[in-house]
Every structure is written in structure tokens, then in C-alpha cells.
Amino acid sequence: MSTEDYVVTIDADTLIGSHTLRRLMERFADPKVDAVCGNVQVGNVHNVLTAFQNIEYITSQNIDRRAFATVNGISVVPGATSAWKRKKVLEIGGYAQSTLTEDADLTFALLASGGTIANAPLATSMTEAPESAAALFRQRFRWSFGNMQCFWKHRRELGKGTLGLIAMPHMMLFQFLFPLIAPIGDALVVYHLLHGEVNAMVLGYLAFLTLDALAPMAAFALEHRRPAMPWVILVQRFYYRQFLYVVLFAALLAVLRGGRRGWNKLVRTGTVGVAYGRRAGDEPVAV
């Protein structure tokens, strides 16, 4: 067990830059800060599937997390790259073994205790994303299942503080409810198009897709980067999102059936750090 005042968590499949620890620790200059989120990006963009995840990670880091940091409503301090006040972690009971997403569980507990979470977008790291649909399904199934566990475990916090007023309602709407009903909208649009009907619903759906595609472009601009495969931003809306719907349905059915679920550890290829130095302008540090 660590005896230092601060604890940094880094996944075994993640590489950080020599600047990353400094950027994480800078945020503790504010004595109110109890945890700091790093900027985790995909380091193995080798195919369309990893390109999809690269867009997702960067959009989440640069749009969602920056926004939620302003209201102390970040729902997950990523275990892949983060820093914590050790005293605060011990105070809220540390990492629990009762959920499959222990980083989300600890984040919920921190917010419930009135803690403060900061974002460090310059504390970059590169992680290894699943390279096959089967591996991605297993990973996202665990995430969805674990998030449902966290939501249920902390359900009494709904309506209380930033956890119950911001983080949990956002998770309920955008990670559970909307993905469950979104396929109905997709099916109705396809139905109208097959019947040659271009009505207000179809036009509205296309307008939504256009706006939805602009968010990743803005996120990459904030990173001063360009997507490896720009066309993937558009294609992603017609495959990747639907793939995640299926994962969520599977996780929900598993929750309703009850029983325990394992970690489903991914097979790693070790190809994360190939271009890290060129992209980040820094040397990778293996830990």
C-alpha cells in the first residue's frame, strides 16, 4: 500500500509521457481538488475499429470531460491515467470489489462525499484499444454492466449534489435510456427512406447526424490533431453507434438475469507506443 500523499493510477497497457505526471500533479495546487483526470487516447490506430475508438476517446476527453469539469460533474476518473489524494481515497473506502468498473465506482463515492475532480487535458497517455469486434464487445459489455452496477449501488444519491444532479442523470439519459430507444428512430428513418419519403423526421435525423459529426472535428481541433482517417467520422455514425446499442442491450439483459460477471481480460498486442513520441512531442515512459 502506498504511503505517499498522492497516488497515480496507470493501466498496464498504457504509456505516459515524461510530462504527464507533472501535468497531473499541477492540478493539486488547488487544495480543494481530490482527484485529477488524465487525457487517455488510443495509441494503436491500425484499422477502422480502432479509429472509431480514437474518435470516441478524443471527443469524450475534450468535449464532455472539459464541460463536466466546470461543474464538478465528471462521472469517471479513468483508471488508465489519473491521480488521487491518498487521504481522500482511504476516507471513502478505496477501490471496491463489488462492481466491474471500479474507477467509476470510486468516482461516484468521491462525488457523493462532496469531493472535487479536476481535468488535466495536457496529461496525455496512450492506451491500447481492442482491435477486433469480439474484443471490443467484451470490453464495452464490462463497462456497460459495471456502470449499471455503479448506478444501482449509488441510486440513493439521485437528486443530491453534483453526483445525483449531474453525473447520474447524464449517465441515465445518455448511456442507458437514449441508446435503448435510439434504434427505434433509426428504424423509422430507414422505413421512410425505403418508401421514398423525405419528411421532417428524415431531414431532422440528417441534421442531427451532421451536428453529431461536427463534435469530433471540434475535439480534434482542441487537440491540435487531425484524425488518421477523416472519413471514419461519418461512417462511425452508421455502424459504431449501433454496435454499442447491441452491447448495451446485452448488458441490460445480463443485469436482469442476475448473477456474477467476470473481468473478461483482453488480449493485448503491445503496439501502443509506436508513434507516441512523434504525436505527443515527448518520449513515452513505460510503467
N, C-alpha and C positions, 0 to 999 in steps of 0.2 A: 504494500500500500504506500502511496505517495505521502511524503511528509512536508512537501513544499506548499506554499500558499496558493499556487495556481497549478492547474492540471490541463495539459493539452492532449486532445484525442486525435489520432490519425489512423485511418484504416491501413491494414497490412498491404492492400493493393493500391495505395495512394502515394504519390510523390509530391513533396512540397519544395518550394524554392527557398533559397537561403534568406530571403526577405520575409517569408511567411510568418514565422514565429514573432518577429518584431512587430509586424502589422497587427497580429492578433493581440499582443500584449499592450500595444498603444492604447487600445480602447479602454483598458482598465485604469487609465489616467483619471477617468470619471469614477469616483468611488461608489456611485450608485450601480454601476454595471456588474452583473453577476456571471454573465456568460457572453461569449462572442462567437458569431458565426463566421467561418471562413468561406471563401469563394471556390467551391468544388466544381471542376469542369471535366469533361470527358477527354481522356488522353489517347484513346485508341480509335479514332475516327477512320475506320478501314472500309466500311460498307454503308449501305443506305440505313440499316437499322441503328448503327452507332451514330450516324449523322442525325437521325431523328432524336436520339437521346441527347446529343450535343446541343441541339436547338432547345430542347426541353430544359436542360440544366441551366443554360445561359439565360433563358427567359425567366426562369424561376429565380435565379440568383439576382438578376439585375432589375427586374420589374417588380415581382411580387415581394421579394425579401426587403428590398430598399423601401418599398411602400409600407410594409408592416413594421419595419424597424422604427418608423417615425411615430407610431402609436403603441410601441411595445407589444405587438401582437404576433410576432414570429411564432409559428406553431411547431417548428422542428429546428433545433440546433444540431446540424449534421455531425454525426459521429466521425465522419470521414476527415473533417478538419474543423476543430473548434477548440475553445479554451474556456475554462470554468474556474471560479473561485472555489477552492477545495472546501473551505469552511461552509459555504452555501450548499454544496453538493451533499456533504455529510448531514447538514441540518435538515434537508428534505428527504433523506433516506437513501441517497445514492442510486445507482442503477438497479432497477427492479428486474426480476426474472419472470414476471407474470405476463409480459407481453412480448411479441416478436419484434417490435420496433422500440427498443429500449431508449434510443435517443429522443424520440417523440414523447415517450412516457416521462422521461426526466425533464424535458422541456415543459410539459403540461404541469408537472409538480412544481417547477420553478415559478411559472407564471401564477399558479394558484397560491403560492406563498407570498406573492407580491414582488417577486424578483424582477430584475431588468435585464433585457437581452439587447446587445448591440450587434451591428453588422459591420464586417470588415471586408469590403469588396476587393481590396488590394492584397488580402491574404490568400493568394491563389494556390491551388493544388490541382493535380491531375489524377483522376481515378480511372479504373478500368471498368468500362461498361460491358454488359453482356453482348456477345456478338452473334447470337442465334436467337430465333424467336422462342425456342423452348427455354433457354436460359433466362431470357427476359421475362417470360411468363412466370417462371418460378420466383424471380426476384420481386416482381411487382405484385404477385399474389401475396407474398410475405408482407410487403409494405401495406397493401390494402387490408389484409387480415389484421395485421398489427395495429394499424390506425383505428380500425373498428374496435379493437380491444381497448385501446387508449381512450377512445371517446366514451365507451361504456364505463370504463373504470373511473373516469373523472366526470361522469354525467351530472353529478350533484353541483358541479361548478358552473353549469349553464346559467347565464344571467349575472355572473359575478366577475368583476374585474375584467382585465383585458383578455384573459383566457375564455371566460364564459360569454363575453360580449363581442369579441372579435375573432379570436383564433378558432374556437369551436364552431360558432355559426358559419364561418367561412368554410371550414372543413366539411360540415354537414351539407352545405349547399353545393359547393363546387367539387368536392371529392366523392360525395355519396349520392345526393339527390339528383342534381343535374345530369351526371353521367348515366344514371339509371333511366331517366326519361328522354335523354337526347336521341337515342336510337329511333324513338317514335317520330321525331321531327325529320331525321334523315330518311326514314321510310316514306313519309308523306311527300317529301320533296322528290324522291325518286319516282313515286307513283304519279305525281303531276307531270314530271318530265316525260315519262313513258307514254302518257296520254296527250302529249303535246300542249300542255297547259303551262303558260308562263304567267303566273298571277303574282299578287302581292307577297304571298308566302315564299315563293321561289326567289323573287327578287330580294326579299328581306334576308333569306338564307345566304344568298350570294354576297350581299353586302356584309353580313356577319363574317363570312369566310375571308373577305378582303381585309376587314379590320383585324381579324384574328391573325392574319399573315403579317400585318404591319408590326405587331408586338415583338416577334423575334428579330425583325430588322432593327427596331429601336434598341433592343437588348444588345445585339452585336455592335451597334454603334457606340453604346456606352462602354463596351469592352475595347473599342478601337480595333475591332477584328472584322473579318469577313467570313461568312460561312463557307466551309470547304466545298459544299455542293449547294449553291443558292436555290436551285430548282426544287430541292428537297423540302423547303419551307412550304411550298404549295402542295406537293404530293403528300406530305405528312398529314394534312387535314383530311385526306380521303383513305387513309389506312391506319396510321399510328393511333389516332384517337379512337377509332373503332376497335382496335386491338386492345386498348386499355379498358374499353367498355366491357369486353368479354372477360378480362381479368377481374374486374370489379364484380361482375355477376357471379363468377366462380367463387370469389372470396365471400360474397354475401351468402351464397348457398352453403358454403362450408361453415360459416358462423351459425346459420340457422340450424344446421345438422348437429352442431356441438362437437365436442371432442378436442383433442390437442393437435397442434400442428408443429412440425419441425422447422429447423432453420433453412433447409434446402440450400446448403452452401454451394456457391457457384464454382465452376472450374475456371481458373484464371490462366491467361496465356502469357502474362508478364510483358506486354508490349506497350505499356503506358508511357514510358519516358523517352520514346524515340525522338520526338521533336520538341520536347519541353523547353530546352534551352533556347531554341530558335524562336518559339512562340512567346515565351514569357520574358525573354531577355535576361535569363538568370540560369544558374546551374541547378539541376534537380538535386534534392537531398533525399536519400533513401533512409527510411527509419524502420 
